[in-house]
Amino acid sequence: MLYMATIEKFEDLEVWKKARELCKQIFKYTQRNEFSKDFALKNQIKDSSGSVMDNIAEGFERGGKKEFIQFLFIAKSSLAETKSQLYRTLDHEYITEEEFKDTYNECNDIAKMLMGLIKYLQKSEYKGIKFQ
C-alpha cells in the first residue's frame, strides 16, 4: 500500500506537525518585550514560519502529486527564509545562542523531512486523490 494513500488529511503529516511546532515557538519568541516592538522583523518571521505549515497544507489539499510537490518546495523556501530571519533575531539579541541553535536545528529537521517527502512522491506511482 502506498504511504500517501494512508494519509487522509494534512494534519496527519508528521512534517506539518513539526512545522506547526516551529511556528508556535517563533510566535513565543516574538511576544518578548524587545522583539514585540520590532514590527517588521516580528511580522516577517511569523509570516515565513507560518507559510511553511500553510504551504504543506495547501499543497496536500490540491489533491495532485505534482502540485503537492510544488507546494512542498515553496514550504522549503519559506523555511529557508525563516532560518535567515533567525540570524537577524539572534543578531538583535532577541533570542539566545542556545535558542537560535535549537530552532535552527529544528528547521534543518523539517527541511530534511520535506525533502524526504518530495523524493518519496517523485518516485511514487501515487498521482493524488483527485485522480482516483
Secondary structure by P-SEA (a helix, b strand, c coil): cccccccccccccaaaaaaaaaaaaaaaaaaccccccaaaaaaaaaaaaaaaaaaaaaaaacccaaaaaaaaaaaaaaaaaaaaaaaaaaaaccccaaaaaaaaaaaaaaaaaaaaaaaaaaaccccccccc
